[in-house]
Amino acid sequence: MGAAVRSPLHQQLLRWLVGGGVYLAMTVLDMAKRRNTILAVLAGILVYVVLVFAFGALRREDMEQIPGGNKLERLLVKLHVWR
């Protein structure tokens, strides 16, 4: 699965499927639509973050471009989330 999910299109589709699945599950459980949307967006964000780190989509050069990226990089290395 690793090589197939490295493509940005595949990653976007996976995030969409997870977010849509959460939204659909909450709709079936008859929860409020606002809550469904919030939970689906949060699930999409979580999947995005996991995929970014799991498949190495973020490089050190990218972190240098982010304000505070060096501090964030040191924190992630210290937490053993990123090498």
C-alpha positions, 0 to 999 in steps of 0.5 A: 500500500505504501507506494500507491498512497505516496501520490498526492491524488491517492492521499487526497482520495484516502482523506476524502473517503475517511472523512466521508465515512465518518460523516456517513456513520454519524448521519446513520447514527442521526447526530446533528449535521453540524457535529457530523461536519466537524467530526468529518473535518477532524478525521480528515485532518488526523488522516492527513497528518498521519499520512504526511509523517508515515509516507515522508511527504514532508522534507527538511527543506519544507520545514525550513520554509515554515515559520518556526519549522526548526523548533517543530522539527526538533520537537518531532525528532525528540518525540520520535515522530520524525527522523 
